[in-house]
Amino acid sequence: MRLSKPAILFCAFITLLNDRLGETVLLPLLPKLKTTFGISAQTLGLIGGSYALSQFALAPLIGALSDRYGRKPVITYCVIGSVIGLSLFALTIGYWNSNLSILKGGTPLLISLLFAARIIDGASGGTAASATAILADISTPENRAKTFGLIGAAFGLGFIIGPLLGGLLTNIAFTLPGILATLFAIFNLIVVFLFLPETYIPNKDIKIKKRALNPITQLINVFTNPLVNRLAFAFFLFFMAFNGLTSFLLLYLEEVFKWVGNEPVLSYKIFNYNLTIVKGLLPSLNLAWVGVVAIVVQGFLIGKLVKQFGETKLTMGGIGFVIAGSFLLIIGNIDNAIAMVFTGCTLLALGTGLVIPSLRAIISKKLTSSGQGAILGNLQGLQSLGSFLGYAFAGLAYKNNPSNPFILGMALLIFVAYLVYGGIRFQPKIT
């Protein structure tokens, strides 16, 4: 079959967007789960982290299956799981909200259903790993960072439309964000089924050993590989830091800067129409702006920046931007909140947009091209485990002081910079 690259890129992009939108459209709902539903910060952190933990557990299997049976069947089943998980989440929130007067704080069954929904979605969360493998299939080592920039473009677009739609829909009904996420996952399933060709020749001679499916074994294999162990550990810690300092960002903005309610803060006149922005909309607008920056950086600039500066400088510079953005969020106060938060989150988005594709490309170039799906599956596993630990520790840290997740994240990022420097300078290159 002749592969149509535009069709492949479109299917991969929709799949990556579904992966992001399934989370970002629910983000405006999360603070309400604490303030309205009575769920504690620690429990929220664990609910969010359960998605990533189940991804971690299944990543080796998904990667191995995609190498043996092909990308399309694996990614199809993954999207089906996403539809099921999001549907369960939406139904649970709907029932809980309709009986809120007697279910304030929830019941063990309702909390368990929320965990189950995120675990099912996460366990089928090979969507991102499979889509990344597809992008690797159709790219060369020289343009891989640019191709991986599509991941950032989907991430950015998800952060533009997801929080805005989620914020607006949450104000109408708590069930609507989950319904929208489910409908988009169904659309993703249709697109993949109808338009995605197979991008990898399956090798059914590959024997999938039980030992190879153990995620801990996969971590040991990566961390003992002298080609990438420092860089892989840096990759893991970056996602732990980033997810830790951003997982409670919306709650932080609401509780620390009081960005809630319908009090007007900004007013513009556009085409004889007065546009008024209220405090309660600022968190969603902030995330939408983060998405704009991510799209510009990873969707349009990353290729040119790699050619001019190289992946190493972009990775180190990106880490610096994330640290600087976190610092601005910590020192901001109610009087200067808009300027500090939007500037700080711009730096977070810029830094992340530089680090993720650049560091992926550095690691990918140090490995052989064989077993690409399994390799990228291991990276996805590292990302997922780091995300889970970031969520979990942030939930514990937030309880004592809302600024603690940012402080912890900054400390980890300094160590990440050290690991990247050592991994590039001292680790051998493949011959």
C-alpha positions as CSV (number, residue, x, y, z in Angstrom):
1,M,0.0,0.0,0.0
2,R,1.3,3.4,-0.9
3,L,1.5,5.6,2.2
4,S,-0.1,9.0,2.1
5,K,2.1,11.1,4.4
6,P,-0.6,13.9,4.8
7,A,-3.2,11.3,5.8
8,I,-0.7,9.7,8.3
9,L,0.2,13.1,9.8
10,F,-3.5,14.0,10.1
11,C,-4.4,10.7,11.9
12,A,-1.4,11.0,14.2
13,F,-2.3,14.6,15.0
14,I,-5.9,13.8,15.8
15,T,-4.8,11.0,18.0
16,L,-2.3,13.1,19.8
17,L,-5.0,15.9,20.1
18,N,-7.4,13.4,21.6
19,D,-4.8,12.3,24.1
20,R,-4.4,16.0,25.2
21,L,-8.0,17.1,24.9
22,G,-9.2,14.1,27.0
23,E,-7.3,15.8,29.8
24,T,-7.4,19.5,29.2
25,V,-11.1,19.8,28.7
26,L,-11.5,18.3,32.1
27,L,-8.9,20.6,33.8
28,P,-11.4,23.4,34.7
29,L,-13.5,20.8,36.4
30,L,-10.8,19.6,38.8
31,P,-10.8,22.6,41.1
32,K,-14.6,22.2,41.3
33,L,-14.1,18.6,42.5
34,K,-12.3,20.0,45.5
35,T,-14.3,23.2,46.2
36,T,-17.8,21.8,45.3
37,F,-17.6,18.0,45.5
38,G,-15.3,18.1,48.5
39,I,-12.5,15.9,47.2
40,S,-9.2,16.5,49.0
41,A,-6.0,17.7,47.1
42,Q,-4.2,14.4,47.9
43,T,-7.1,12.4,46.4
44,L,-7.2,14.7,43.3
45,G,-3.5,14.1,42.9
46,L,-3.9,10.4,43.0
47,I,-6.9,10.4,40.6
48,G,-4.8,12.4,38.1
49,G,-1.8,10.2,38.7
50,S,-3.7,6.9,38.3
51,Y,-4.0,7.7,34.6
52,A,-0.3,8.1,34.3
53,L,0.5,5.0,36.4
54,S,-1.7,2.7,34.3
55,Q,0.0,4.1,31.2
56,F,3.3,3.2,32.8
57,A,2.2,-0.3,33.5
58,L,1.0,-1.0,30.0
59,A,3.5,1.0,27.9
60,P,5.9,-2.0,27.3
61,L,3.1,-4.2,26.1
62,I,1.7,-1.6,23.8
63,G,5.1,-0.9,22.3
64,A,5.9,-4.5,21.8
65,L,2.5,-5.3,20.3
66,S,2.9,-2.4,17.8
67,D,6.2,-3.8,16.7
68,R,4.8,-7.3,16.2
69,Y,1.3,-6.6,14.9
70,G,1.6,-3.1,13.4
71,R,0.7,0.4,14.5
72,K,-2.9,0.6,13.3
73,P,-4.6,-2.3,15.2
74,V,-2.9,-1.3,18.4
75,I,-3.8,2.4,18.2
76,T,-7.4,1.4,17.3
77,Y,-7.8,-0.6,20.4
78,C,-6.2,2.1,22.5
79,V,-8.7,4.7,21.3
80,I,-11.6,2.3,22.1
81,G,-10.3,2.1,25.6
82,S,-10.2,5.9,25.8
83,V,-13.8,6.1,24.7
84,I,-14.8,3.7,27.5
85,G,-12.8,5.5,30.2
86,L,-14.0,9.0,29.3
87,S,-17.6,7.7,29.2
88,L,-17.4,6.2,32.7
89,F,-15.9,9.5,34.0
90,A,-18.6,11.6,32.5
91,L,-21.4,9.3,33.8
92,T,-19.9,9.2,37.3
93,I,-19.6,13.0,37.5
94,G,-23.2,13.4,36.1
95,Y,-24.6,11.1,38.8
96,W,-22.6,12.7,41.6
97,N,-23.6,16.2,40.5
98,S,-27.3,15.4,40.3
99,N,-27.2,14.0,43.9
100,L,-24.7,16.6,45.3
101,S,-26.8,17.6,48.2
102,I,-26.5,14.1,49.7
103,L,-23.2,13.1,48.3
104,K,-21.0,16.0,49.3
105,G,-17.5,14.6,49.7
106,G,-18.5,11.5,47.8
107,T,-18.7,7.8,48.6
108,P,-16.1,5.1,48.3
109,L,-18.0,3.8,45.3
110,L,-18.0,7.1,43.4
111,I,-14.3,7.8,44.2
112,S,-13.5,4.3,43.0
113,L,-15.4,4.9,39.8
114,L,-13.4,8.0,39.1
115,F,-10.2,6.1,39.7
116,A,-11.5,3.2,37.4
117,A,-12.3,5.7,34.6
118,R,-8.9,7.2,34.7
119,I,-7.2,3.8,35.0
120,I,-9.1,2.5,32.0
121,D,-8.2,5.6,29.9
122,G,-4.6,5.4,31.0
123,A,-4.3,1.7,30.4
124,S,-5.4,2.3,26.8
125,G,-3.2,5.4,26.7
126,G,-0.9,3.9,24.2
127,T,-2.5,6.4,21.8
128,A,0.3,8.9,22.4
129,A,3.1,6.3,22.3
130,S,1.6,4.6,19.2
131,A,1.2,8.0,17.4
132,T,4.8,8.9,18.3
133,A,6.0,5.6,16.8
134,I,4.0,6.4,13.6
135,L,5.8,9.7,13.4
136,A,9.1,8.0,13.9
137,D,8.2,5.5,11.1
138,I,7.8,8.2,8.5
139,S,10.7,10.5,9.6
140,T,14.5,10.3,9.3
141,P,16.9,10.9,12.2
142,E,17.7,14.3,10.7
143,N,14.2,15.6,10.7
144,R,12.9,13.7,13.7
145,A,12.9,16.6,16.1
146,K,10.9,18.6,13.5
147,T,8.4,15.8,13.0
148,F,8.1,15.3,16.8
149,G,7.2,18.9,16.9
150,L,3.7,17.8,15.8
151,I,3.4,16.3,19.3
152,G,3.8,19.8,20.7
153,A,1.4,21.3,18.2
154,A,-1.3,18.9,19.3
155,F,-0.4,19.6,22.9
156,G,-0.7,23.3,22.3
157,L,-4.0,23.1,20.4
158,G,-5.3,20.9,23.2
159,F,-4.4,23.6,25.7
160,I,-6.1,26.2,23.6
161,I,-9.5,24.7,22.9
162,G,-9.6,22.2,25.9
163,P,-9.6,24.6,28.8
164,L,-11.7,27.3,27.1
165,L,-14.4,24.8,26.2
166,G,-14.0,23.0,29.5
167,G,-14.4,26.3,31.5
168,L,-17.4,27.4,29.5
169,L,-19.1,24.0,29.7
170,T,-18.3,23.5,33.4
171,N,-20.3,26.7,34.1
172,I,-23.3,25.2,32.3
173,A,-23.1,21.7,33.6
174,F,-20.4,19.6,35.3
175,T,-21.2,16.7,32.9
176,L,-20.5,18.5,29.7
177,P,-16.7,18.5,29.6
178,G,-16.7,14.7,30.0
179,I,-19.3,14.3,27.3
180,L,-17.3,16.5,24.9
181,A,-14.1,14.5,25.6
182,T,-16.0,11.2,24.9
183,L,-17.4,12.5,21.6
184,F,-14.0,13.6,20.4
185,A,-12.5,10.2,21.3
186,I,-15.2,8.6,19.1
187,F,-14.3,11.0,16.3
188,N,-10.7,9.9,16.7
189,L,-11.7,6.3,16.5
190,I,-13.5,6.9,13.2
191,V,-10.6,8.8,11.7
192,V,-8.1,6.1,12.6
193,F,-10.3,3.3,11.4
194,L,-11.1,4.9,8.0
195,F,-7.9,6.8,7.1
196,L,-4.8,5.5,8.9
197,P,-2.7,3.2,6.7
198,E,-0.2,0.8,8.3
199,T,3.2,2.6,8.6
200,Y,5.2,-0.4,9.9
201,I,5.7,-3.8,8.5
202,P,4.7,-6.1,11.4
203,N,7.2,-8.7,12.4
204,K,5.3,-11.7,13.8
205,D,8.5,-13.5,14.4
206,I,9.2,-11.2,17.3
207,K,8.5,-13.2,20.5
208,I,7.0,-11.1,23.3
209,K,8.5,-12.4,26.5
210,K,6.7,-11.9,29.8
211,R,9.9,-10.5,31.3
212,A,9.9,-7.8,28.6
213,L,6.4,-6.8,29.6
214,N,7.4,-6.0,33.1
215,P,7.6,-2.1,33.2
216,I,10.2,-2.3,36.0
217,T,12.3,-4.5,33.8
218,Q,12.0,-2.0,31.1
219,L,13.2,0.8,33.4
220,I,16.1,-1.3,34.5
221,N,17.0,-1.9,30.8
222,V,16.9,1.8,30.0
223,F,18.7,3.0,33.2
224,T,21.5,0.4,32.7
225,N,22.0,1.3,29.1
226,P,25.2,3.4,29.0
227,L,24.1,5.1,25.8
228,V,21.0,6.8,27.3
229,N,20.8,6.1,31.1
230,R,21.5,9.7,32.2
231,L,19.3,11.2,29.5
232,A,16.5,8.8,30.2
233,F,16.6,9.6,33.9
234,A,16.6,13.3,33.0
235,F,13.5,12.7,30.8
236,F,11.8,10.9,33.7
237,L,12.6,13.7,36.2
238,F,11.5,16.4,33.8
239,F,8.0,15.0,33.5
240,M,7.9,14.5,37.3
241,A,8.8,18.1,37.8
242,F,6.7,19.6,35.1
243,N,3.5,17.7,36.0
244,G,4.1,18.3,39.7
245,L,4.3,22.1,39.3
246,T,1.4,22.3,36.8
247,S,-1.1,19.7,38.1
248,F,-2.5,22.0,40.6
249,L,-2.0,25.2,38.6
250,L,-5.7,26.0,38.2
251,L,-6.4,25.3,41.8
252,Y,-3.4,27.5,42.7
253,L,-4.8,30.4,40.6
254,E,-8.2,30.1,42.2
255,E,-7.2,29.8,45.8
256,V,-4.1,32.0,45.9
257,F,-5.0,34.7,43.4
258,K,-8.8,34.4,43.9
259,W,-9.4,34.0,40.2
260,V,-13.1,32.9,40.7
261,G,-16.5,34.5,40.2
262,N,-17.9,37.0,37.7
263,E,-16.0,40.2,38.8
264,P,-14.8,42.1,35.7
265,V,-11.1,42.5,35.4
266,L,-10.5,43.5,31.8
267,S,-12.7,45.1,29.2
268,Y,-12.1,45.5,25.4
269,K,-14.1,47.0,22.6
270,I,-13.9,44.8,19.4
271,F,-16.0,45.8,16.4
272,N,-18.3,47.9,18.5
273,Y,-18.8,45.1,20.9
274,N,-17.7,45.3,24.5
275,L,-15.9,42.2,25.6
276,T,-15.6,41.8,29.3
277,I,-13.3,39.2,30.9
278,V,-14.2,38.1,34.4
279,K,-11.9,36.6,37.0
280,G,-13.4,33.1,36.7
281,L,-12.4,33.0,33.0
282,L,-8.7,34.0,33.6
283,P,-7.5,30.4,34.5
284,S,-8.9,29.0,31.2
285,L,-7.6,32.0,29.2
286,N,-4.1,31.5,30.7
287,L,-4.0,27.8,29.7
288,A,-5.3,28.8,26.2
289,W,-2.4,31.2,25.9
290,V,0.0,28.4,27.0
291,G,-1.4,26.4,24.1
292,V,-0.8,29.3,21.6
293,V,2.9,29.5,22.7
294,A,3.3,25.7,22.5
295,I,1.9,25.6,19.0
296,V,4.2,28.5,17.8
297,V,7.3,26.9,19.3
298,Q,6.7,23.2,18.5
299,G,4.6,23.5,15.4
300,F,6.5,26.2,13.6
301,L,9.8,27.1,15.2
302,I,11.4,23.9,16.5
303,G,12.8,22.9,13.1
304,K,14.5,26.2,12.5
305,L,15.7,26.5,16.1
306,V,17.2,23.0,16.0
307,K,19.2,23.9,12.8
308,Q,20.4,27.1,14.4
309,F,21.2,26.0,18.0
310,G,21.0,22.2,18.1
311,E,19.0,20.0,20.4
312,T,21.4,20.3,23.3
313,K,21.3,24.1,23.7
314,L,17.5,24.1,23.2
315,T,17.1,21.5,26.0
316,M,19.2,23.4,28.4
317,G,17.7,26.7,27.5
318,G,14.2,25.2,27.8
319,I,14.9,24.0,31.3
320,G,16.0,27.5,32.3
321,F,12.7,28.9,31.0
322,V,10.6,26.5,33.0
323,I,12.5,27.3,36.2
324,A,12.1,31.1,35.6
325,G,8.4,30.7,34.9
326,S,7.9,28.7,38.1
327,F,9.7,31.4,40.1
328,L,7.4,34.1,38.7
329,L,4.4,32.1,39.7
330,I,5.7,31.8,43.3
331,I,6.5,35.5,43.8
332,G,3.3,36.8,42.2
333,N,0.5,38.3,44.3
334,I,-3.1,39.4,43.9
335,D,-2.1,42.9,42.7
336,N,0.3,41.8,39.9
337,A,-1.3,38.4,39.3
338,I,-2.3,38.8,35.7
339,A,1.2,40.0,34.5
340,M,3.1,37.5,36.6
341,V,1.0,34.5,35.9
342,F,0.7,35.1,32.1
343,T,4.5,35.8,31.9
344,G,5.4,32.8,34.0
345,C,3.2,30.4,32.1
346,T,4.5,31.8,28.8
347,L,8.0,30.8,30.0
348,L,6.7,27.4,31.1
349,A,5.2,26.8,27.7
350,L,8.2,28.0,25.8
351,G,10.6,25.9,27.9
352,T,8.5,22.8,27.6
353,G,8.1,23.3,23.9
354,L,11.9,23.3,23.5
355,V,12.7,20.5,25.9
356,I,10.3,17.7,25.0
357,P,11.0,17.3,21.2
358,S,14.7,18.1,21.6
359,L,15.3,15.6,24.4
360,R,13.3,13.0,22.6
361,A,15.4,13.5,19.5
362,I,18.7,13.3,21.5
363,I,17.7,10.0,23.0
364,S,16.4,8.6,19.8
365,K,19.6,9.4,17.9
366,K,21.7,7.5,20.5
367,L,19.7,4.3,19.9
368,T,19.5,2.0,16.9
369,S,16.5,2.2,14.6
370,S,15.4,-1.4,15.4
371,G,12.6,-2.0,17.8
372,Q,11.5,1.7,17.5
373,G,8.1,1.1,18.9
374,A,9.4,-0.7,22.0
375,I,12.0,2.1,22.5
376,L,9.5,4.9,22.3
377,G,7.1,2.8,24.5
378,N,9.8,2.8,27.2
379,L,10.1,6.6,26.9
380,Q,6.4,6.8,27.3
381,G,6.6,4.6,30.3
382,L,9.2,6.9,31.9
383,Q,7.0,9.9,31.1
384,S,4.0,8.2,32.6
385,L,5.8,7.1,35.8
386,G,7.3,10.6,36.2
387,S,3.8,12.2,35.7
388,F,2.3,9.9,38.3
389,L,4.9,10.7,40.9
390,G,4.6,14.4,40.0
391,Y,0.9,14.3,40.6
392,A,1.2,12.3,43.9
393,F,3.9,14.4,45.4
394,A,2.3,17.7,44.3
395,G,-1.0,16.6,46.0
396,L,0.9,16.0,49.3
397,A,3.0,19.2,48.9
398,Y,0.0,21.4,48.1
399,K,-1.7,20.5,51.3
400,N,1.0,22.3,53.4
401,N,1.7,25.2,51.1
402,P,0.3,25.9,47.6
403,S,3.7,27.1,46.5
404,N,5.4,23.8,47.4
405,P,4.8,22.0,44.1
406,F,6.6,24.9,42.2
407,I,9.5,24.8,44.7
408,L,9.9,21.1,44.4
409,G,9.7,21.3,40.6
410,M,12.4,23.9,40.4
411,A,14.8,21.8,42.5
412,L,14.2,18.8,40.3
413,L,14.8,20.8,37.1
414,I,18.2,22.0,38.3
415,F,19.1,18.3,38.7
416,V,17.7,17.5,35.2
417,A,20.0,20.2,33.7
418,Y,22.9,18.5,35.4
419,L,21.9,15.1,34.0
420,V,21.4,16.3,30.5
421,Y,24.8,18.0,30.5
422,G,26.5,14.8,31.8
423,G,24.5,12.6,29.5
424,I,25.5,14.5,26.4
425,R,29.1,15.2,27.3
426,F,30.2,11.9,28.9
427,Q,28.0,9.1,27.5
428,P,29.2,7.3,24.4
429,K,27.6,7.7,21.0
430,I,26.4,4.8,18.9
431,T,28.8,3.8,16.1
